């Protein structure tokens, strides 16, 4: 049972019972934490310790984590694993991944894995240089081999002496050694000449045929298409087909590619609401429409995603969160609004993940790495620890973290954590003399707590240390009176604790 002490007539007492998370700005509310470690806003307005985190695997070379159909998909060094099995190989280094239907697509390697069939393959196909035989609508291999292409592929043909035939065309059918295209897609001789009209078959000696995929810097899935950016272009694949990016038949299922005129490099891409957002640091390009025939690109010059922070883009309900040069932004379709002012710092690079209404941001700057959490429903920040993450994933309601050291962690466990909270300074116009604190809290019996105080920039002084005796209690913290303008409190401990209130008793004095 909680018991609040009634102060005597010669003293004043303040009670802080609204705890508003992390706030590093110059002036903060009494219930805000100047610094914190491993605390959470889950029980707001109370302050509570976050859930634990447990390492479940990984290694130094793990660079990608996602879940598909309830199973983990990892890139570990040059090995690709799905559900613990090795399914393919890639080059070493960080990857960009997008999931569409049963397929997981990887850049820059341009590899793809089918989670339903187990197939692992390259997205591109190249054949040549070959001796082939042309007609006005077919290409026939003369070496007896078969083609690696399929119906619907956009194939780029190069190396023809007849320059008109060096083009991209869409395969209509594949039969053995014969590719069939649209009628009269190929020509021989000068267009309109007699030989052109009469010749229906001819040979080429060194022809290359390719199905190519652009070197995308960033990629996402939206409306059964993969969207990406490269150089100063925004593009998407053929509807439902992540292997084809060069199909231009004038149909609603076609691929799409457009250049933009804005300055600077692309920094991220994301699907949001009814459009695709292609970000640069100083603007965002919105792609509207439902098919290539009506795709339209509009540009808004607002704070976009910071370079090196593409992985901070996360969506919750109808809001997109990301890190810009001005801090963390909440974007609802109009002008983005800053929501990270309480952090009072920037990051050189960062990544983020979304779990429920919580936005987890792991950033690195000159002071090192830290993992902070934004409660989007309460508008409050909390700080967990110094973890540098390079990826997050959610599977069946469980949140997973991939550390920069390759460690794979399961979040939300019952593992105990050490925590810390710094409050204050509690300021007044005249000097005040604090003589007693009261902590109203819930704690696991036996949890050890430490209380320290600090006045006007002096060093920290130990005020009280002990163990919680009951699940709910008020712990009085008496200490020698110290007089000054600004009074800070630091609480530390290990184990599950919920802080309900801080009672502070003091006497007001003069300014001298």
ABEGO torsion letter per residue (X at the ends): XBBBBBBBAABBBBBBABBAEBBABABBBAABBABBBGBBAAAOABBBBBBBBBBAEEBAABABBBBBGGBBBBBBEABBBBGGBBAEBBBBEBBBBBBBEABBBBOAAGBBBBAAAGBBBBABBBBOBBBBBBBAABBBBAAGBBBABBBGBBBBBBGBABAAABBBBBBABBBEABBBBBBGABBBEBBGBAAAAABABBBBABBBBBBBBBBBABBBBBGGBBBBBBEABBBBBBBGBAABAABBAGBAABBBBBBBABBEBBABBBBBEABBBBBBAABBBBBBEABAAABBBBBBBBBBBBBGAAAABBBBEABBBBBBAAEBBBBAGBBBBBAAAAAGBBBABBBBBBBEABBBBBBBBAAEBBBBBBBAAAGBBBBBBABBBABBBBBGGBBBBBBAAGBBBBBGBABBBBBBBBBOBBBBABBBBBABBBBBBBBBBGBBBBBBBBBGGBBBBBABBEBBABABBBBBBBBBBBBEABBBBBBBBBEBBBBABBBBBBBBBBAX
